[in-house]
Amino acid sequence: MKEDPSTIKGAETIMLGEMLTLPQNFGNIFLGETFSSYISVHNDSTQVVKDILVKADLQTSSQRLNLSASNSAVSDLKPECCIDDVIHHEVKEIGTHILVCAVSYTTQTGEKLYFRKFFKFQVLKPLDVKTKFYNAETDEVFLEAQIQNITTSPMFMEKVSLEPSIMYNVTELNTVSTGEEGASTFGKMSYLQPMDTRQYLYCLKPKPEFAEKAGVIKGVTVIGKLDIVWKTNLGERGRLQTSQLQRMAPGYGDVRLSLELIPDTVNLEEPFDITCKITNCSERTMDLVLEMCNTNSIHWCGISGRQLGKLNPSSSLYITLKLLSSVQGLQSISGLRLTDTFLKRTYEYDDIAQVCVVCSHMNPES
């Protein structure tokens, strides 16, 4: 640097090599990373200058940010001396950014001088995030988050978590139990190669105080937001949070019927019990009658047309029913009808669940 005519005098003494000198257009930074820069104003003249004011602004497409640690002027700067500043900014916008460094000072003759330097860089999107929701019959919601590295270098995924809304508790399903501790499904080295995609899975369950209110989880509900932290090649950390994720809760109509208890496997032509939960999702009281209709394979045991009584809004009742299957294989439970005697309206429930029917005389080893 001492022999380079384009380098300012004395630059070699402050250890500014070419790797650390910021070019006018220095490439790309990724959204969520922290932009840091060391700014040094060096007096390479033989005179003392006064009232030096160093200002660093970052111009984005929507705003201009002042990044200077201090906005007060330095009274004087002697020859071969420096004014140093370190600036930091967490990048939150995509697009062109311009770092504007402005210096104003007064010479010994009282002349006021001013100059600026511009450093341009692009902020790119580092990750592509896609989400899918799966609604379970038990009010649980499964969230699959697909995260793709769209940069050109590997990325160390330090943390990917879901911060649930006040309505839900969350369970991460990205570990496999091995003894006392759970091992990550992605292995010990959590690297994501360029253009690779990784799926993260979470289970959200409504908190009891919300699950009891049938109308609360209707329509659009806020699930929460993803918090993603990563590191790139030289250990630079980046962090992104998604906006609040929303899902459309499935519509259950005025009355919801769900299964609370059902066996996985039953014997052919042998009765078995199921427990049903009936919830009034409307805003009016209902007087319900239960009818049980046989199908080709499912036969209900008991009295059809029995009165279940009045059911208030957002209230539930549990009933145990007995049935049997006359056909082997995976059979669908169908044929339940609920009638509201107030409005003379009938609600049909078919394909509520499936059960595996086997022959009790069959040898399991055959």
C-alpha positions in Angstrom: 0.0 0.0 0.0 2.9 2.3 0.7 4.1 2.0 -3.0 0.6 2.3 -4.4 0.1 5.8 -5.8 -3.7 5.6 -5.5 -3.5 5.0 -1.8 -3.6 7.9 0.7 -0.4 8.7 2.5 0.1 6.7 5.7 -2.7 4.2 5.0 -0.4 1.4 5.6 0.1 2.5 9.2 -3.5 1.9 10.1 -3.5 -1.7 8.7 -6.2 -1.1 6.0 -5.5 -3.8 3.5 -7.3 -4.2 0.2 -9.6 -6.9 1.8 -10.8 -4.3 4.3 -11.2 -1.3 2.0 -14.7 -0.8 1.0 -15.2 -0.5 -2.8 -17.7 1.9 -4.3 -20.0 -1.0 -5.2 -19.3 -3.9 -2.9 -21.9 -6.5 -3.8 -24.7 -8.1 -1.9 -26.0 -8.4 1.7 -28.9 -10.5 2.7 -32.1 -9.5 4.4 -32.0 -10.1 8.1 -28.2 -9.7 8.4 -26.4 -6.8 10.2 -24.5 -4.4 8.0 -21.3 -3.2 9.9 -18.7 -0.8 8.6 -15.6 0.8 10.1 -15.3 4.5 9.0 -12.0 6.3 9.2 -11.4 9.9 8.3 -7.6 10.5 8.0 -5.9 13.9 7.9 -3.2 13.4 5.3 -2.4 17.1 5.0 0.3 19.0 7.0 -2.2 21.4 8.6 -4.6 21.1 11.5 -8.2 21.2 10.5 -11.1 22.2 12.7 -14.8 21.5 13.3 -14.8 18.2 11.6 -18.2 16.6 11.3 -18.5 13.0 10.0 -22.0 11.8 9.1 -23.0 8.4 7.9 -26.5 7.9 6.4 -28.0 4.8 4.8 -30.4 5.5 2.0 -33.0 2.9 1.1 -35.9 2.9 -1.3 -38.2 4.1 1.4 -36.2 6.0 4.0 -32.9 7.6 5.0 -31.3 6.4 8.3 -28.6 8.2 10.3 -26.1 5.6 11.5 -23.5 7.9 13.1 -22.8 7.2 16.7 -22.3 10.9 17.4 -23.6 14.0 15.6 -21.3 16.5 17.3 -18.3 18.0 15.6 -14.7 17.2 16.6 -12.9 20.5 17.5 -9.6 19.8 15.6 -7.8 17.0 13.8 -4.0 17.1 13.6 -1.9 15.9 10.7 -1.6 12.1 10.3 -4.5 11.6 12.8 -7.8 9.9 12.4 -11.4 10.1 13.4 -12.9 6.6 13.7 -16.4 5.3 13.9 -18.1 1.9 13.6 -21.7 1.7 12.4 -24.2 -1.1 12.5 -27.6 -1.6 10.9 -29.9 -4.6 10.8 -31.1 -4.8 7.2 -34.9 -4.9 7.0 -35.6 -3.9 3.4 -34.9 -5.6 0.1 -33.4 -3.6 -2.8 -30.7 -1.0 -3.4 -29.0 0.6 -0.4 -26.5 3.4 -0.5 -24.1 4.3 2.3 -23.5 8.1 2.2 -20.4 9.2 4.1 -20.2 13.0 4.4 -17.3 15.0 5.9 -17.3 18.8 6.6 -14.4 20.7 8.1 -12.8 24.1 8.4 -9.2 24.9 7.2 -6.7 27.1 9.0 -7.7 30.0 6.7 -11.3 29.7 7.8 -12.5 28.1 4.6 -15.3 25.6 5.0 -15.0 22.4 2.9 -17.2 19.5 2.4 -17.0 16.1 0.5 -19.0 12.9 0.3 -18.5 9.3 -0.7 -21.1 6.8 -1.8 -21.0 3.1 -1.3 -23.7 1.1 -3.0 -24.9 -2.5 -2.2 -27.9 -4.7 -2.9 -30.0 -6.4 -0.2 -31.3 -9.8 -1.4 -33.7 -12.3 0.0 -31.7 -15.2 1.6 -34.6 -17.7 2.2 -37.8 -18.8 0.6 -40.4 -19.8 3.2 -43.6 -21.7 2.3 -46.1 -22.9 4.8 -48.9 -25.5 4.7 -51.6 -26.2 7.3 -53.2 -29.5 8.1 -56.3 -29.6 10.3 -56.8 -32.6 12.5 -60.2 -33.8 13.9 -59.0 -33.1 17.4 -58.7 -29.3 16.8 -54.9 -29.8 16.5 -53.2 -27.9 13.6 -50.1 -29.2 12.0 -47.9 -26.6 10.4 -45.3 -27.6 7.8 -42.7 -24.9 7.0 -40.5 -25.4 3.9 -37.4 -23.3 4.1 -35.1 -23.0 1.0 -31.6 -21.5 0.9 -31.7 -19.3 -2.2 -28.2 -17.8 -1.7 -25.1 -19.1 -3.4 -23.3 -20.4 -0.3 -24.0 -22.9 2.5 -25.9 -21.7 5.5 -25.8 -23.0 9.2 -29.4 -23.1 10.5 -28.9 -22.1 14.1 -32.6 -21.9 15.1 -36.0 -22.4 13.4 -38.8 -22.0 15.9 -42.5 -21.2 15.9 -43.8 -18.5 18.3 -47.5 -19.4 18.8 -50.3 -16.9 19.3 -52.1 -16.7 22.6 -54.7 -19.2 21.5 -52.3 -22.1 20.9 -49.6 -24.2 22.6 -46.9 -25.5 20.2 -44.9 -28.8 20.1 -41.9 -29.1 17.8 -41.8 -32.3 15.8 -38.2 -32.0 14.4 -36.4 -34.3 16.8 -36.3 -38.1 17.2 -36.2 -39.5 20.8 -33.0 -41.4 21.5 -32.8 -42.1 25.2 -33.0 -39.1 27.4 -32.3 -36.5 24.7 -33.9 -35.9 21.4 -31.7 -35.9 18.3 -32.4 -33.5 15.4 -34.0 -35.1 12.4 -31.4 -33.2 10.3 -28.4 -34.7 12.0 -25.6 -33.0 14.1 -24.4 -30.6 11.4 -27.4 -28.4 10.6 -26.1 -27.1 7.2 -28.4 -26.1 4.4 -26.7 -26.1 1.0 -27.5 -23.6 -1.8 -31.0 -24.2 -3.3 -31.7 -27.0 -0.8 -35.0 -27.2 1.0 -35.8 -28.4 4.5 -39.2 -29.2 6.1 -39.9 -28.3 9.7 -43.1 -29.6 11.4 -45.0 -28.2 14.3 -48.2 -29.2 16.1 -50.4 -26.5 17.6 -53.2 -27.3 20.0 -55.7 -24.8 21.3 -55.4 -23.9 24.9 -58.2 -25.3 27.1 -59.8 -21.9 27.7 -60.1 -21.4 23.9 -60.9 -25.0 23.0 -64.0 -25.0 25.2 -65.4 -22.1 23.3 -66.6 -23.5 20.0 -67.0 -20.2 18.3 -63.6 -18.8 19.1 -61.7 -21.0 16.6 -64.0 -20.3 13.7 -63.0 -18.5 10.6 -59.5 -17.0 10.3 -57.3 -17.5 13.3 -53.7 -16.3 13.9 -51.3 -19.2 14.4 -48.1 -17.4 15.2 -44.9 -16.5 13.4 -41.7 -18.3 12.5 -38.3 -17.1 13.9 -35.4 -18.1 11.8 -31.7 -17.6 12.8 -28.8 -18.6 10.6 -25.0 -18.1 10.1 -23.1 -17.8 6.9 -19.5 -18.6 5.9 -17.6 -16.2 8.2 -20.0 -16.6 11.1 -22.2 -13.6 10.2 -25.6 -14.0 11.9 -28.9 -13.3 10.2 -32.4 -13.4 11.5 -35.8 -13.2 9.9 -39.3 -13.3 11.4 -42.3 -14.0 9.2 -45.5 -12.0 9.5 -48.3 -13.5 11.6 -49.3 -16.8 9.9 -53.1 -17.2 9.5 -55.2 -20.2 8.6 -58.8 -20.6 7.8 -60.3 -22.9 10.4 -62.5 -25.6 8.9 -66.3 -24.9 9.0 -68.3 -27.3 11.1 -71.7 -25.8 10.5 -74.1 -25.4 13.4 -73.4 -28.8 15.0 -70.0 -30.5 15.1 -69.7 -34.2 15.7 -66.2 -35.6 16.5 -64.9 -38.9 17.8 -63.1 -38.8 21.1 -62.5 -42.6 21.5 -62.4 -45.3 18.9 -60.5 -48.6 18.7 -58.0 -49.1 15.9 -58.8 -52.7 15.2 -62.0 -54.7 16.0 -63.2 -58.2 15.4 -65.7 -59.1 12.7 -69.3 -59.2 13.9 -68.3 -58.3 17.5 -69.8 -55.1 19.0 -67.4 -52.3 20.0 -67.9 -48.9 21.6 -67.1 -45.4 20.3 -67.4 -42.1 22.2 -68.7 -39.1 20.3 -68.5 -35.4 21.2 -71.4 -33.2 20.0 -70.7 -29.4 20.0 -73.2 -26.7 19.4 -71.3 -24.2 17.2 -74.3 -21.9 16.6 -75.5 -19.0 18.7 -78.9 -20.6 19.7 -80.0 -23.4 21.9 -80.7 -26.7 20.1 -83.0 -29.7 21.0 -81.3 -32.7 19.4 -82.5 -36.1 18.4 -80.0 -38.8 17.3 -80.8 -41.3 14.6 -78.5 -44.2 13.6 -78.8 -45.6 10.1 -77.2 -48.9 9.1 -74.9 -49.2 6.1 -73.8 -52.2 4.0 -71.0 -52.9 6.5 -71.8 -50.9 9.7 -74.7 -51.9 12.0 -75.6 -49.8 15.0 -76.7 -51.4 18.2 -79.3 -49.5 20.4 -82.3 -47.3 20.0 -82.4 -44.9 17.1 -84.3 -41.6 17.4 -83.5 -41.0 21.1 -83.7 -37.6 22.6 -80.4 -36.0 23.6 -82.0 -33.0 25.2 -81.2 -29.3 24.9 -77.7 -28.1 24.1 -76.7 -24.5 24.8 -74.5 -22.4 22.4 -70.8 -23.4 22.6 -71.6 -26.4 24.8 -70.8 -30.0 24.3 -72.0 -33.4 25.3 -70.5 -36.9 25.1 -72.3 -40.0 24.2 -71.1 -43.6 23.9 -72.5 -45.7 21.0 -72.2 -49.4 20.2 -71.9 -50.9 16.7 -70.5 -53.8 14.8 -69.2 -54.5 11.3 -70.2 -57.4 9.1 -67.4 -56.9 6.5 -63.7 -57.3 7.0 -61.1 -54.7 6.0 -60.9 -51.0 6.6 -64.5 -49.8 7.1 -65.8 -46.3 7.3 -68.2 -45.4 10.1 -71.2 -43.6 8.7 -74.9 -43.2 9.2 -75.3 -40.8 12.1 -78.1 -38.2 11.9 -78.8 -35.3 14.3 -82.1 -33.4 14.0 -82.7 -30.0 15.7 -86.4 -30.2 16.6 -86.6 -26.4 17.0 -85.9 -25.7 13.3 -86.7 -29.2 12.0 -83.2 -29.3 10.5 -81.3 -32.6 10.0 -77.4 -32.8 10.0 -75.9 -35.9 8.4 -72.5 -37.4 9.4 -70.9 -39.9 7.2 -67.2 -41.1 6.9 -66.6 -39.9 10.5 -63.7 -42.3 11.0 -62.2 -45.6 9.8 -61.7 -48.8 11.7 -59.9 -52.0 10.7 -62.1 -55.1 10.9 -60.4 -58.5 11.2 -61.7 -62.0 11.6 -61.3 -63.2 15.2 -60.6 -66.8 14.0 -57.7 -65.7 11.8 -54.3 -66.7 12.9 -52.1 -63.5 13.2 -49.0 -65.5 12.1 -50.6 -66.8 8.9 
